Amino acid sequence: MILWALWRRGLLARVDGEKLRWFFGWSPDPLALSRRYPMWRILGPVRLLAAPRYAAAVAGWLAYRMNLFDGVEG
């Protein structure tokens, strides 16, 4: 479900290596909060795969986070 929601919003085309490293907590800065509390930890992986509404909401949240990272919003 989540891949479908991300694809529909066009987020899969905007993902690059740096954003994935921050999402999974593999940032080069050892003191970064994303290393201790990566973004994927707060998402329910089973719920993302099974619930279309939840996947759409998470895709919206990820779109907002990507816009912040790219400097479009904020």
N, C-alpha and C positions, 0 to 999 in steps of 0.2 A: 504494500500500500504506500509506504513512504517514498519508494522510488518513483511510483506513478505520480504522486503529488509533487515531488521535486521536479520531475520532468515537465509536468503541466505548467508550472510556474517559471520554467526556463532556468532553474538553478543548477541543473546538472552541467549546463554549458559554461557556467560562470565559476565552477569549482576549480581551484588550482592547488598545487602542492602546499603552499603556505597556509591556505585556509584549512586544509585537511590536517596539517600538523597542529594548528591551534585547536581544532575541534577535538582531536584525539589526545591532546596534552603532550605533544612531542615538540614543544617550542624550544628554541635554542637557549632561552633565558632560564637558568635554573631557579630563579626566584619568582617566576611568573605564576599567577594564580591558576592559569590553565593547566599547569603541570600537576598541581595538587587536586584541583577540582575541574577536570575536563568537562566540556559541555555534554558529551554523550552520556555521562553518568546520571544526569537528571532526567533523561528520557527513558521511558519504559520500552525496551526493544521488542518485547512480545506484543505489547499494545500497538506499537508502530506498525508491526506487520499485519495485525488483525483488524484494527479499527480505522475505517476510512476517515471518519470525522477527526479523530485525534491526529492522524497522519497529515491531514490538510491544515490543521491548526499548527502543528510543528513546522510544516513547510512554510507557513506564513511567518512564524517566528524566525526561522532560519533565513528567510528572505530579508527580514529586517536586520538581522545580525550581519548578513553579507553586505547590505547597504552601508551599515556603520563601518565595517571593515574597509570598504572601498572609498568611503568618504562622501557618499551620496546623501546620507541622512546624518543628522546629529549635530 
